[in-house]
Amino acid sequence: YAVPGSHRWPDALASSMIAHLRARAPCDPRTTPGCVPVELRAGDALLHNILVVHGSPPTPSDARSPLRRTLYFEFRPCATEAAVGPHTEHYVRVKQRVLLTCLATRRRHRR
């Protein structure tokens, strides 16, 4: 589920929506005004602005695969990260080292 256009919201409005969702237990976007389903099949990928308010309802305990796999690739200039966050300078440096290690490993295995 996602809230279309929420990446353009002022920080206060987005923060309020996120706080509202987190305060409910369990959080279920199906009952949140403005949320729309984003339907994906196994193997599909979703690309979206990281600022879009998004989430998933709880996975039923009897589901065939109760785990969700999420992988975020977020690329922003360090200056933007330093100015608006949400990550610390230490995190950005660690992330850069991990990405460089991944690129080097891939380069070695492609030969």
Helices and strands as residue ranges (DSSP letters): G 6-8, H 11-23, G 29-31, H 78-84, H 89-110
